[in-house]
Amino acid sequence: MANVNITSGKTRRAQIAGGGFAGLTAAIALRQNGWEVTLHEKSSELRAFGAGIYLWHNGLRVLEALGALDDVLQGSHTPPTYETWMHNKSVSKETFNGLPWRIMTRRHLHDALVSRARAVGVEMRVNSEAVTADPKGRLTLGTGEVLEADLIVGADGVGSKVRDSIGFKQDRWSATDGIIRLIVPRKKEELGDGEWDNTIDMWNFSPRVQRILYSPCNKKELYLGMMAPAADPRGSRVPIDLEVWVEMFPFLEPCLVEAAKLTTARYDKYETTKLDSWTRGKVALVGDAAHAMCPALAQGAGCSMVNAFSLSQDVEAVGSVEDALVEWEKRIRPITDRCQALSADYAANRSLSKGNMFTPAALEAARYDPIRRVYSWPQ
């Protein structure tokens, strides 16, 4: 059934800028509630950027609400433990008291969301870039076309044109470290003895600072997050400097040889973006456009999806869209703010190297159930 504005009698329409996880989540959730939804992606195709991704209980519950969970569970992996190594020796193993979590390729998650968006009838346009937005409900595309909407969602990433065209006040800062994210073959048999189904967070501080987050995505694919300071020319080099990584992590050589073949690798510094507000009139910002965060707690996608899904809940619960967006930000933002702040602190201090750092505070966002609007699982 169409979502009808009681005052005007017209079906409500949403225009969404950005075809990433946040934009697709908002599009599917709104469409399931009866909105007419058009999603605009500036690229020539709907595809995922990046390598691997972690989803926790909060993000998995969103997928359940969207009808995409079963597709995502097929071809993804939950490790037996999250293990931390310091100088190639295990210092902790964490199981999070049974809290659900999952690792997958970004492509796998994105494909499942695109498939679900098509199934529910979201109109998806490629080569369609949103360049400006008006809080009164007008979205202007790069072609000059102006579209009217009851709701505009800016999910167009850290360089959001929707956000910048309106002039949201923002602070943005970078951490000392950055990361190279890659998907390579598992090579499990060639790695020899070891618990290679675990996530293993491998840290070394001597003779140089280097970290590898070893993350199996499924039986065939492995996500490597390779961290080094931006000031280290060899550690931050792409394609990777095979010699310097094998020197520090010799037991991963079969995987690192594959990583060195990837010429499209990219080194990204950890960045945080914080805005004075996520909403203005009929415009709401979600995902990296609103709250880009360091990946220390692996909650960038989870928080983005929770916030996008919660937006669809709140525009149904409050009379006007403008009022609903204010209430939505008031309700859901504090969880993201705390997660973002702790992620930045962990990244700045390299706190995860100590092991056993997934404290109750660190797992707050992960434990949130956006469907029931409560915290689940013991701390």
N, C-alpha and C positions, 0 to 999 in steps of 0.2 A: 504494500500500500504506500502511496506517495505521502511524503511529509508535507502537510498543508499548513500554511500560515492562517491561523483562525481569523485574523483581522481581514486579510485580503482575499482569502480563499484560494491562493495560488500555491503551487508546489514550491517548496524552498529549494534554492539552488546554491551549491558551493563550488567555488573555483579554487583549485589547489595548485600551488606552484611547487614543483619538485617531485620526482618519481623515485625517491629513496624510501627507506623503511618507514620514516615518519609520515611522509606524504601518502604512501600506499595504505598505511594503517588508517589514517584519517579518512581517506577516500572510501575504503571498504566499510568502515564502521558507520559513516554517515549514510552511505548507500543502503546498508542493511536497515537503517532507520527510516528509509523512504525518501531521502534527499535525492535530487538530481545532482550528479557530481561529475565535474570535468577535471581531469588531472593533466597538468602541462609539464612536459619534460623537454628541456632545451636541447638535449642530445638527439641524435638521429635514431636511437633505439632505447628501449627500456632495458637497462642492464646495471649490474652491481659493480661498484668500484671498490677496490681493496681486495683483501685476501680472506681471512677467517674472522669468526665472530663468536662471542660467548652470549648465550641467553640464559637468564636465571628464571626463577619461579614467576617473577612479575611479567617478564616478556612472554613466557610460555603461556601464561593465563590470557594474555592479549590474543595470542594465536588461537587459543581455544575459542575465545569469543568470536573471532573472525571466521572460524571454520577452516583454518589453515594448519592446525597443529599436527594432524595425522601426516600430512605431506612433509612437514618439516622433520618429524621424528624419523621418517624413513630417510636414511642417508646421512644421519648425524650421529653424535657419540656423546655419552656421558662417561667420563673417566671414573675408575674406582676411587681415586683420591686426587687431591690437588697437593702435589709434593713440592717442597722448596729445597733447593740445594744451595750451599755456599761453598765456593771453591771445590765443586764437584763432590761434595759430601752432603747427604740428606740431613736436613735440620728440622723438618716438620712434615707431617701428613695431615691434611684437613679433609673432612667429609661433610661438614656443614650440617650435621644432625639430620641428614636425609633431605635437606632442601634441594628441590629439583634444579638441575642446571644442565646445559647442553652446549656442545661445540659443533660448529658447522662451517662450511664455506659461505661467504657472503652471497655468492651466486645462488647457492641452494636456497637460502632464505628468501632472497629477492624473487627468484623464479616462483616460489610457492605463493608469495604475496601477489605477484602479477597475475598468476593463474586464478587466484581467488577474486581479484578485482574484475577480471574479465567475466568470471562466472556470475557475479552479482550485478553486472551491468554498468560499471564505471566507464565513462567515456575517457579514453586515454589518448592524448595528442603528443606526438613527438615533433621535434623541430619547432617547439612552441615555447618560447622563453618569456616569462613574466619579467617586465622591466620596471614597472611602477605599480603601486597600489594606493588607493584612496580609502581612508577609513570609513567613508560613506558607502563603500561597497562597489567600487569600480576597479577592475584589474586591466592594465594595459600591457599588451604583448609587444614583442619586438617588431612585429609587422605593422604596428599602429592600431590594431584591432582593440576596441574597448569592450569589456564584458561586464555586465551587471551581475551582482551576486548578493545573496543574503548573508553569506559568510565567505571570507577569503582566508585561506590558510597558507602562510608562508613557510614552506618546508624545503626551501631552496639552498640549504647548506650554510657553511660558515661565511661565505661571501654573499649572503642573501641580498638580492636587489629589492625584494619586497620590503625587507627591514630597512635598508638604507634609503630607499625612496621616501619613506615616511619620517625618518630621522629619529629612530629610537636611540636613546643615549646608551652607550656601551663602553665597557672596559674589556680589554683583551690583553693577555700576557702569555709569554712563552716560558717553558721550563728549560732547564739546562740540557736535558736529554731529548732524544728523539728515537724513532723506531723505523725499521724496514720490515714490512709485512709481506710474507710470501706463502704461497701454496706449493708444496713439493710432494713427490711420491713418498709414502710412508717408509719404505725400505726397512720394515720391522725385522725381517729375517736377517738382514745384513748388519743390524746394530748389535747382535749378540745377546748375551744374557742381560736381563734387566726388566723392570716393570714399565715397558714402553707403551702400555695402554693408559697410563696415568698422564695427567697434565704434570709437567715438570718445569718449574720456574728456576732456571739455572743462573746463578749470579757469580760473577768474579770481580773483585776489586783490585787484584794485583796479577800481573804487572800493569794492567790497564782495566778500566771499567767497561765491562761488556756483560750483557745478559741475553739469554735466549729463553723465551717462553715457548716451550715445546708442547703443542696442542694437537692431538689426533682428532681429526674431523669425522672420519669413517674408516673403513678397512683399507682404503687406497690412498687417501689424501691427508697430508700433515700441514698444519698451520704453524709457521715459524714467525714469532715476533722477535726481531733482533735489535736490541737496544744498545745505543752507545751515545756518549756526549756529542753534541753538535760540534764541539771544539776538536774532536778527534777525527782527523781527515781520513784515516784508514778505516776506523769503525763505522763511519757514516757514509763511506763511499758506496755508490751504486753504479753498475752491478757490484755485488759484494766482493771485498778483498778476501779471497778464499784462504790465503795463507794465514792472515791474522785471526780469522774465525776458527780455523782448524787447530791453530796453536792453542787456543783457549778451550776449545770443546772437541778434542780429538775423537771421542767416542761417537760424535755425530757426523763424522766425515762423509759417509755415504749420502746423507741428506744435504749436507752443505755443498757437496759437488753439484748436486742438482740445483741448489739455490743459486750457485754462481753462474749458471747458464741463463738465468732470467734477466734479460737486458732491459725489461720494462720496469724493473724494481724502482721504488721511490723511497727516499728518506724523508720522514715527516717529523718536525719538532712537535712536542707536546704543547697544546694550546688550550687556553681557557677563555671563554667569552661569557660575560655577565651583563645583562641588560637591566635598565631601570624598570621595564615593564615588558610583558610578553604580548600585550593586547593594545589596540587602539581602534575604537569604534567597532567596525565589523571585521577587523583584521586580527588574526591570531598567529603567532609564530610558534613553531614546534621544531624539535630536533636541534641540529647544530646551528640553525639560524637564531635560536633562542639561548642555547646553553651548551655550546661546545665544551667538552671536558676532557681532561687527561684520562688515559685508558686504564689507570691503575686498578680500579674496581670493576672493570669490564662492564660498565653500566651505560655507556653512551647510547647504544641502540635500545637497551631495555627501557631507560627513562624516556627516550624519544617516543617509543611505541606506547608506553603507558600514558604519557601526556596526550598523545594524539587520540588514543581511544577514549580517555577521560573527557576530552573535549566533546566528542560525539555524545557522551552521556549527559553532559551539563547543558548543552544547547537544547536538549529535550526537556530538561527539568525546570528551566527558568523562562519567563515570558519572552522578553526581547533578546536577540542575539547579543546586543551590546552588554546587557546586564549579565547574561549567561557567561560571557567571556571573562568579565571581572570576577565572578564567583568561581569560575573554573581555575583561574590563576591563583586566587586566594586559597583554594582547597588543595591543589596538587603541587604548587611550586615549592613549598617548604621541603618536601622530600628530595626533590631534585637539587635544591640549593645546598642541602647538607651533603648529599652525595658528591656534588661537584666540588665543594670545598675540601672534603676529605680526600677525594681523588687527587686534587692538586697538591695537598699536603703530603700524601704518600709519594707522589711522583717527585716532588722537590727534595724529599728526605730519603728517597729510595727505601722506604719503610718495608716493602714486601720482602726484601732480602733477609729480614730477621726471622721469617717464618711465623706461622700461627697468627697472622695479622688480619684474618677475616673475623674480626670482633663483631659483637652485636651492632655497633654503630656502622661498621663497614658493610654489614649485610642488611641494613635497614631497607634500602630501596629494593633489594632482591626479595625480601620477605613480603613486600606489599602485594596484596591481591586486588587488582583494579576492578574486577567484576563485583566482588562483595564489598570493596572499599574498606578492608580490614587487613591487619598483619597476620600472616599465617606462619606456621612452623615455629618450634621452640627456638629461643635464642641460643 
